[in-house]
Amino acid sequence: MYDLLIRNARLADDTTADVAVKNGKIAALGQLGEGAAAKTVDLKQKYYLSAGWIDNHVHAYPSSPIYYDEPDLIGIAGGVTTIVDAGSTGATDIADFKRIAANCKTNVKALLNVSRIGMIVQHELANMDDINAQLDAETIAQHRDFIVGIKARMSGSVVGSNGIEPLRLAKDIQSANGDLPLMVHVGNPPPTLEEIVDLMGKNDILTHCFNGKPNRILDGDGRLRDAVKQAVNRGMLLDVGHGSASFSFEVARQAINEGILPDTISTDIYYKNRMNGPVISLALVMSKFLYLGMTLPQVIERVTSRAADMFGFDGKGRLEVGADADLTLFDIDETALEAHDCEGGVEMCSPNLIPLAAVVAGEVFVTEHGSGKI
């Protein structure tokens, strides 16, 4: 007998399937016919199912003095099964964050801030003494089951007078620790975008890729800057990281029209921009990309398989037998809703993704939108 059987689910490619779960894994997939289960959910070919959504850029350390939130409020409450905290904590606090994460229903992983103090201030890379390669290596080794990469925020307000040097040290730390993925925040210069991406390549992630700041990835003609193109050719990945100040409808539209799609779609969410906007949720950020012309399969792929591959999450991000039974159930509403970017842009977006439930290791967590439907 199955633990959970989800029947008549619509998939992103608009086919339908049943999904059976046993012992926290996907046990069967397809047109399953008769089968007994402890719990059955019938989506009646009306509601959608995908592999569990992964938000690979959040700020969910509850004890952070600046960018804080509760993991389950940005995870399962929004249909998201896995979150990756993007550098809220450094070597000083990551053990405490790991302890908190272990008690969450959402799968929680973290990027280690290369500054030992993490994001307790806005300028964590302004003091080079806070970057300690040996301490970072010891911390990564001790918490390798929790730490899936490292993070460096490269904008003038963060690095102070240190320019590009913190990123050089971050690259050294990366290479000394098995070439862990390195996520690099790009903001206002200095350093310039060219200086940043010249150091980046395989296993590196440029987040805030559609920001509207001077360090945007497009040149004055709306074309991908040469330095960014070269870094992408070396293997650098583009992550959305919407946030409160790092997403422009204009830049994203120009990029997509040029065929430049993000490798992953993420929120940079924390309490303030979840409650007050412009982020609100991963579902809303995904909806903005549907509105901008990406297809549903393209959008879903960027919060499932591509997000899982970015950080080597074995067993996650795919609908296949033997994979973890992490699933997202959702609806699509054609009603146009007001959506904001970070540059004052307001557009009426349609269609919109509505998360109905998160399934983590076979356990169903119904969202407020799914109440009465799931």
Backbone torsions as a table, in degrees:
resi	resn	phi	psi	omega
1	MET	NA	139.0	178.2
2	TYR	-77.8	154.7	173.1
3	ASP	-77.9	-36.3	-178.1
4	LEU	-147.2	137.0	176.3
5	LEU	-130.4	118.4	176.8
6	ILE	-105.3	119.4	-175.1
7	ARG	-106.8	150.8	169.4
8	ASN	55.2	46.8	178.2
9	ALA	-87.7	137.2	170.8
10	ARG	-83.3	133.8	177.6
11	LEU	-99.2	171.1	-175.7
12	ALA	-61.1	-29.3	179.2
13	ASP	-87.2	8.7	176.1
14	ASP	72.0	14.9	166.2
15	THR	-84.8	173.4	178.5
16	THR	-122.6	153.7	-178.8
17	ALA	-159.0	159.7	169.1
18	ASP	-103.4	150.0	177.7
19	VAL	-130.6	126.6	178.9
20	ALA	-111.9	140.6	-176.1
21	VAL	-122.8	135.8	176.4
22	LYS	-143.2	127.0	177.1
23	ASN	55.0	40.7	175.2
24	GLY	78.2	5.2	-179.1
25	LYS	-122.9	157.0	172.4
26	ILE	-73.2	116.8	-175.1
27	ALA	-95.3	-28.5	-179.9
28	ALA	-157.9	153.7	-175.3
29	LEU	-151.4	132.8	178.7
30	GLY	134.1	-152.5	175.4
31	GLN	-90.0	99.2	-164.5
32	LEU	-91.6	-11.5	179.2
33	GLY	66.4	-147.7	-177.8
34	GLU	-73.6	145.7	177.4
35	GLY	-175.5	137.3	-179.8
36	ALA	-88.1	144.4	-179.8
37	ALA	-149.6	148.2	176.3
38	ALA	-64.3	-31.8	178.1
39	LYS	-141.9	132.8	177.7
40	THR	-123.4	133.9	175.9
41	VAL	-121.5	123.0	-180.0
42	ASP	-106.3	114.8	-180.0
43	LEU	-87.6	-4.5	169.3
44	LYS	57.2	28.2	-178.0
45	GLN	58.6	19.2	-179.0
46	LYS	-103.7	-40.4	-176.0
47	TYR	-105.6	156.3	-173.3
48	TYR	-97.2	156.6	174.6
49	LEU	-137.2	139.3	173.3
50	SER	-140.6	171.4	167.2
51	ALA	-55.6	155.7	-176.5
52	GLY	-58.8	135.3	179.7
53	TRP	-68.2	140.1	178.7
54	ILE	-119.7	123.5	175.0
55	ASP	-105.0	105.9	-171.5
56	ASN	-93.2	17.6	173.5
57	HIS	-152.7	94.5	177.6
58	VAL	-134.3	173.2	172.1
59	HIS	-131.9	102.2	-166.7
60	ALA	-129.9	19.8	175.9
61	TYR	-82.8	109.7	-172.7
62	PRO	-60.5	-25.0	-176.4
63	SER	-89.4	0.4	178.7
64	SER	-65.0	136.8	179.5
65	PRO	-77.6	-12.9	-175.3
66	ILE	-119.1	-62.5	-174.8
67	TYR	-110.6	87.2	-173.2
68	TYR	-122.5	157.4	171.8
69	ASP	-171.0	174.9	175.8
70	GLU	-99.4	125.9	-175.7
71	PRO	-51.6	-43.2	-176.1
72	ASP	-73.0	-19.8	177.7
73	LEU	-77.4	-24.1	175.4
74	ILE	-105.6	-4.3	178.2
75	GLY	-100.4	-104.8	-172.5
76	ILE	-60.2	-27.9	178.9
77	ALA	-63.9	-23.1	178.6
78	GLY	-111.4	18.6	179.3
79	GLY	79.7	10.5	-176.4
80	VAL	-99.2	126.8	-174.9
81	THR	-95.2	-24.9	180.0
82	THR	-137.4	135.3	174.5
83	ILE	-126.1	149.9	174.6
84	VAL	-120.3	114.1	176.4
85	ASP	-74.3	128.9	-171.1
86	ALA	-99.2	69.3	169.4
87	GLY	85.5	20.3	176.3
88	SER	-61.8	-33.3	-177.5
89	THR	-118.6	144.8	171.6
90	GLY	-106.8	-162.2	-175.7
91	ALA	-59.5	-29.2	-177.2
92	THR	-65.8	-39.8	-169.4
93	ASP	-116.9	-3.8	-170.5
94	ILE	-67.7	-27.5	177.6
95	ALA	-65.3	-38.3	177.6
96	ASP	-66.7	-40.9	178.6
97	PHE	-63.4	-42.5	179.0
98	LYS	-60.3	-40.1	178.3
99	ARG	-61.9	-43.3	178.7
100	ILE	-65.4	-44.3	-176.8
101	ALA	-62.1	-32.2	-177.9
102	ALA	-64.1	-20.1	-179.6
103	ASN	-99.8	10.3	-179.5
104	CYS	-96.2	152.4	174.5
105	LYS	-77.9	-33.7	175.6
106	THR	-70.0	141.8	170.8
107	ASN	-69.5	124.4	-177.3
108	VAL	-122.6	126.6	171.9
109	LYS	-127.1	171.9	-175.3
110	ALA	-144.1	150.5	166.3
111	LEU	-97.1	133.0	179.0
112	LEU	-81.0	121.4	173.6
113	ASN	-65.2	132.3	-178.5
114	VAL	-67.0	-17.6	171.1
115	SER	-84.4	130.3	-176.5
116	ARG	-61.3	-27.0	-175.9
117	ILE	-84.4	-12.3	-177.7
118	GLY	64.8	-158.2	-173.4
119	MET	-94.7	54.3	174.3
120	ILE	-85.1	-12.4	173.3
121	VAL	-136.8	168.7	179.0
122	GLN	-78.7	-13.9	-172.8
123	HIS	-123.1	53.7	-173.7
124	GLU	-68.2	-14.1	179.4
125	LEU	-108.4	15.8	-179.6
126	ALA	-79.9	-21.0	178.5
127	ASN	-112.2	110.3	-175.9
128	MET	-64.2	-20.2	178.1
129	ASP	-67.3	-16.2	179.1
130	ASP	-83.4	-3.5	175.6
131	ILE	-104.1	108.5	-175.6
132	ASN	-124.5	102.4	-173.9
133	ALA	-60.8	-40.4	-179.2
134	GLN	-66.7	-43.1	178.1
135	LEU	-62.6	-42.1	178.4
136	ASP	-62.4	-42.2	179.6
137	ALA	-62.7	-43.1	178.6
138	GLU	-63.9	-39.4	-179.4
139	THR	-67.6	-43.8	178.5
140	ILE	-61.1	-45.2	-179.6
141	ALA	-62.7	-38.2	-177.6
142	GLN	-73.1	-30.7	-173.2
143	HIS	-124.3	36.9	-174.7
144	ARG	-65.1	-21.6	177.2
145	ASP	-75.1	-13.4	-178.1
146	PHE	-111.9	-38.9	-178.1
147	ILE	-85.3	121.6	-178.2
148	VAL	-113.0	2.9	179.5
149	GLY	175.9	-174.2	179.2
150	ILE	-128.1	162.7	-173.2
151	LYS	-136.8	137.2	173.4
152	ALA	-135.1	127.0	179.0
153	ARG	-97.3	113.5	-174.0
154	MET	-110.4	83.2	171.2
155	SER	-142.8	159.2	-174.2
156	GLY	-55.8	-38.2	-178.0
157	SER	-69.6	-20.6	-177.9
158	VAL	-94.0	-43.3	-172.6
159	VAL	-91.0	-12.2	-178.8
160	GLY	61.0	-127.1	-178.0
161	SER	-89.6	7.2	-173.7
162	ASN	-84.8	-9.1	175.6
163	GLY	56.7	-132.3	-175.4
164	ILE	-83.6	-8.8	-172.2
165	GLU	-58.2	-39.9	177.4
166	PRO	-59.3	-32.8	178.7
167	LEU	-71.6	-36.1	176.0
168	ARG	-60.2	-42.6	178.9
169	LEU	-68.1	-37.8	177.5
170	ALA	-61.6	-38.6	177.5
171	LYS	-66.2	-37.2	176.4
172	ASP	-64.3	-42.6	178.4
173	ILE	-63.3	-41.4	178.1
174	GLN	-58.8	-51.2	-175.2
175	SER	-68.0	-26.3	179.9
176	ALA	-82.2	-6.5	-175.5
177	ASN	-128.8	46.0	173.4
178	GLY	73.4	23.6	179.7
179	ASP	54.5	47.3	172.8
180	LEU	-55.6	148.8	174.3
181	PRO	-55.2	138.4	177.9
182	LEU	-117.3	115.4	175.7
183	MET	-94.3	129.2	-177.5
184	VAL	-118.2	120.5	175.3
185	HIS	-80.1	129.5	174.2
186	VAL	-111.6	129.1	178.9
187	GLY	-132.3	-145.1	179.2
188	ASN	-74.0	143.9	177.9
189	PRO	-73.1	166.0	-4.7
190	PRO	-80.2	159.8	-0.7
191	PRO	-76.2	167.2	179.6
192	THR	-77.0	160.5	177.3
193	LEU	-59.4	-39.7	-179.7
194	GLU	-61.4	-43.2	178.4
195	GLU	-61.1	-38.6	-177.8
196	ILE	-68.1	-55.2	-172.4
197	VAL	-73.5	-19.6	175.9
198	ASP	-62.1	-22.3	179.4
199	LEU	-95.4	-0.7	-170.7
200	MET	-108.8	153.6	178.8
201	GLY	-169.9	-135.2	-176.5
202	LYS	-58.8	138.0	-178.6
203	ASN	70.3	13.8	176.4
204	ASP	-111.3	145.3	-176.0
205	ILE	-127.1	120.0	174.1
206	LEU	-91.2	108.9	179.7
207	THR	-95.8	164.3	-170.8
208	HIS	64.0	39.2	-170.7
209	CYS	-68.4	-20.4	179.4
210	PHE	-112.1	35.6	176.6
211	ASN	-71.5	158.5	-179.0
212	GLY	-102.4	17.8	-176.4
213	LYS	-84.9	173.0	176.6
214	PRO	-55.4	-28.1	178.8
215	ASN	-87.5	32.0	177.1
216	ARG	-71.0	159.9	-174.9
217	ILE	-79.1	-11.6	-178.2
218	LEU	-100.3	147.6	175.9
219	ASP	-85.3	-173.7	-176.6
220	GLY	-64.1	-18.8	178.0
221	ASP	-96.2	7.4	-180.0
222	GLY	77.3	17.2	178.7
223	ARG	-103.3	153.7	179.4
224	LEU	-62.3	129.0	179.4
225	ARG	-60.5	144.3	-176.3
226	ASP	-57.2	-42.0	-177.8
227	ALA	-64.3	-36.7	178.4
228	VAL	-69.0	-42.9	179.0
229	LYS	-59.4	-41.8	179.8
230	GLN	-66.1	-39.7	179.0
231	ALA	-66.2	-40.2	177.0
232	VAL	-62.4	-40.8	178.5
233	ASN	-64.6	-24.8	176.8
234	ARG	-83.5	-7.3	178.0
235	GLY	115.4	1.7	177.6
236	MET	-64.9	140.1	-178.9
237	LEU	-106.8	152.7	-178.8
238	LEU	-109.3	123.2	179.4
239	ASP	-117.6	141.8	-174.9
240	VAL	-69.1	-57.0	-179.4
241	GLY	51.1	57.7	-171.4
242	HIS	-49.1	-64.1	176.3
243	GLY	63.8	-168.1	-178.5
244	SER	-88.4	-14.2	-174.0
245	ALA	-143.9	18.8	-168.1
246	SER	-134.6	26.6	175.8
247	PHE	-140.8	129.6	178.9
248	SER	-123.4	124.2	173.9
249	PHE	-55.2	-42.7	-176.2
250	GLU	-61.7	-47.9	-178.3
251	VAL	-65.9	-44.5	-179.7
252	ALA	-62.6	-41.9	-179.9
253	ARG	-64.3	-45.3	178.7
254	GLN	-60.4	-45.1	-177.6
255	ALA	-63.7	-46.9	-179.2
256	ILE	-63.4	-38.6	176.9
257	ASN	-63.5	-26.2	177.2
258	GLU	-87.7	1.6	-178.6
259	GLY	83.0	14.5	-179.8
260	ILE	-96.0	100.3	-179.3
261	LEU	-101.7	147.4	176.1
262	PRO	-68.1	150.3	174.6
263	ASP	-77.0	-33.9	176.9
264	THR	-140.5	150.9	177.2
265	ILE	-110.9	121.5	-178.4
266	SER	-139.6	170.6	-169.3
267	THR	-104.1	-34.7	-166.0
268	ASP	57.8	40.6	-173.7
269	ILE	-83.1	146.1	167.5
270	TYR	-152.9	-179.3	-169.0
271	TYR	-51.4	-49.3	-172.6
272	LYS	-64.3	-48.7	-176.9
273	ASN	-81.9	-9.7	170.1
274	ARG	-77.6	-42.0	-177.7
275	MET	-81.1	-38.4	-172.3
276	ASN	-108.9	-3.4	-176.7
277	GLY	81.6	173.2	8.0
278	PRO	-85.9	0.9	-173.8
279	VAL	-79.2	-60.7	-180.0
280	ILE	71.3	-55.5	-175.5
281	SER	-166.8	162.7	173.2
282	LEU	-62.8	-38.5	-180.0
283	ALA	-57.5	-42.3	-179.8
284	LEU	-67.6	-41.6	178.7
285	VAL	-63.2	-42.3	175.2
286	MET	-60.1	-40.5	-179.2
287	SER	-62.6	-34.9	178.2
288	LYS	-61.3	-34.9	-179.8
289	PHE	-78.9	-30.0	169.3
290	LEU	-61.1	-46.2	179.6
291	TYR	-60.2	-36.7	-177.7
292	LEU	-80.7	-0.6	170.6
293	GLY	116.6	-5.5	175.2
294	MET	-73.3	150.5	-179.7
295	THR	-81.3	163.0	177.7
296	LEU	-60.0	-46.5	176.9
297	PRO	-58.7	-38.3	178.8
298	GLN	-63.8	-43.5	-179.3
299	VAL	-66.1	-47.4	-178.9
300	ILE	-61.3	-40.8	-180.0
301	GLU	-58.2	-33.5	-175.3
302	ARG	-81.8	-4.2	171.8
303	VAL	-120.7	10.6	178.5
304	THR	-128.7	-94.0	-171.9
305	SER	-63.9	-42.5	-178.9
306	ARG	-68.7	-38.9	177.9
307	ALA	-65.6	-39.8	178.1
308	ALA	-65.1	-42.1	-179.5
309	ASP	-65.4	-33.8	-177.6
310	MET	-57.7	-37.7	-177.1
311	PHE	-116.1	14.0	175.1
312	GLY	65.7	40.2	179.9
313	PHE	-82.4	90.5	179.0
314	ASP	-64.3	135.5	177.0
315	GLY	83.6	-0.3	179.4
316	LYS	-119.8	158.4	173.3
317	GLY	86.9	2.6	-177.9
318	ARG	-139.9	143.8	173.0
319	LEU	-90.9	95.3	178.6
320	GLU	-156.1	150.4	-179.4
321	VAL	-60.4	132.2	-179.0
322	GLY	97.2	-16.4	178.0
323	ALA	-73.6	160.3	174.2
324	ASP	-57.7	141.5	179.3
325	ALA	-82.8	59.9	172.2
326	ASP	-102.3	116.1	-172.8
327	LEU	-136.9	154.5	171.7
328	THR	-123.8	129.0	175.1
329	LEU	-103.6	133.0	-175.0
330	PHE	-150.8	164.6	176.2
331	ASP	-118.5	165.6	173.9
332	ILE	-124.5	122.7	-178.2
333	ASP	-108.3	126.8	-177.9
334	GLU	-83.3	-5.2	180.0
335	THR	-64.2	132.5	178.3
336	ALA	-75.4	127.3	-179.5
337	LEU	-120.7	146.7	179.3
338	GLU	-69.0	128.7	178.9
339	ALA	-132.5	145.6	-175.0
340	HIS	-116.4	145.7	167.9
341	ASP	-99.3	-161.0	-177.0
342	CYS	-105.5	9.0	-177.5
343	GLU	-117.3	15.3	-177.2
344	GLY	89.7	1.1	179.7
345	GLY	-77.2	136.6	177.8
346	VAL	-130.4	125.6	179.8
347	GLU	-135.5	151.7	178.4
348	MET	-90.5	105.3	-171.8
349	CYS	-95.2	137.6	174.3
350	SER	-157.4	142.5	-1.2
351	PRO	-79.0	170.4	-179.1
352	ASN	-127.3	135.6	177.9
353	LEU	-83.1	133.7	-178.8
354	ILE	-121.4	108.3	-179.5
355	PRO	-71.6	131.1	-178.2
356	LEU	-105.8	-32.8	179.9
357	ALA	-164.7	150.6	168.5
358	ALA	-110.8	137.3	175.0
359	VAL	-115.7	118.1	-178.9
360	VAL	-118.2	116.8	-177.3
361	ALA	50.8	36.9	176.2
362	GLY	88.9	-6.9	178.9
363	GLU	-92.5	129.8	-174.1
364	VAL	-93.6	128.3	176.1
365	PHE	-121.7	106.9	-176.5
366	VAL	-81.1	133.1	177.1
367	THR	-81.6	174.6	177.9
368	GLU	-64.1	-30.3	178.3
369	HIS	-75.3	-23.4	-178.0
370	GLY	-89.7	-9.0	-179.4
371	SER	-59.8	126.2	-177.7
372	GLY	86.9	-8.8	179.0
373	LYS	-110.0	-33.7	-176.9
374	ILE	-109.8	NA	NA
